[in-house]
Amino acid sequence: MKTVVHLVSADEAEQQTALNIVRNLVEDESGTIDQVAVVAQADGIERVTTEEDEGEEVENLLADGVEFKACSNTLQMKGLEESDLVGGIETVPEGAVEVTRLQTEGYAYIRP
């Protein structure tokens, strides 16, 4: 199974819930979760920047094989650069298109 978590909210509790869900998926003992991706866009992009205190949590999830993808449109809209992201995060042209693409590849969609 494959899962994409959509990180779009500015609400810190929702952002933390999203990362908790990702951690639970990674640590699933059933062995049925093959891939986990996080697509950050809109206000959710803040959680994956180097300005965020929780950057270490994102780094740990990256090290555990979670794919993080950041919306380039959002970066541009917020005046951010790729260098403002936690290292290892891929940029994609449009977050919503990436979520849709992943869903067509069989990813289940979660948005806390």
N, C-alpha and C positions, 0 to 999 in steps of 0.2 A: 504494500500500500504506500501511497505517496500523499503528502499533505502540504498545502500552502497556507500560511498564516498571513493575513493582510493587516499590516500595521499602519493605520491611518489616523488614529486619534491623538489629540494633544493631551488627553487625560492620562496622567501618570499611572493611575490604578489600572486602566485598560491596557496601557503599554506593558506594565508588569505582568498582568494576566496573560497577555500574548506570549511573553517570554517564558512564563511558567508553563504554559501549554506546550511550547516548543521543547522545553527541558523534559517534560513528561513524555512527549513523543520520542525523544532521543533515548530516554532511559526505559522505554517500554520493554518489558521482559518477555513478551509473547513472540518477539522476533518477526512480527508482521509489518512493521514500519520500515520501509526501505529508504525513503528519501523525505527530507523535510526542507522546505524553502520558506523564507520570509520575504515578502515584498513590502518595502517601506515607501510610503508616499504621503503627500499632504503633510499634516502636522505630525504624523508618525515618523517622519524622516529625522526629527530631532533626536530620537532614541538611538540612532545609529551613527551619530556624529561624535567626533572626538571631544566636543564640548560637554558631552553628557557624562556624568559621574559613573554611570553604569556601563561604560564602554568595555570594562573587563568582562562583564557578563556576556556581551555580544562576542567578544574575542573568544571566550571559552566555548560558546556554541559553534562558532566558526571552526574551532579546532576539533570539535566533535562531529564535523561533517555537515553542519547545517549551511545551506546556501542562503546568503543574504543578498537581496537585489534592491537597489535604490533607484527611484524614479528620477531621471535626468531633468524632466520638465519641472519637477518640484525643486530640485537643486537650483535650477535657473530662476524660478519664481521667488525663491527665498534668498537669492544672492549667495548661495553656497557653491563651493568647488568640490570636485572629487576628493581632493586632499583633505577636506573637512570630515570625511567619512572615516570610520574605524577601518584600519587596514584589512584587505581581503574581501571587501564588499564590492560586488559587481554593480555597475550601473546599467540600466536599461532605458530605452527611450521614453517609454510610458508605462507607469505602474499598472494601470487598469488593463492595458493590452497584455502585459506580462502575466497577470493573474489569469486572464482569459486563456492565454496560450497554455499555461500550465494546466488549467482545468481540462482543456481539450486533450492533454497528454495523460489524463487520468488522475490528476491531483484532486484530492478532496479539499474543499474550501472552508477555512475557519476564520471568522472575524469576531474577536471578543467584544 
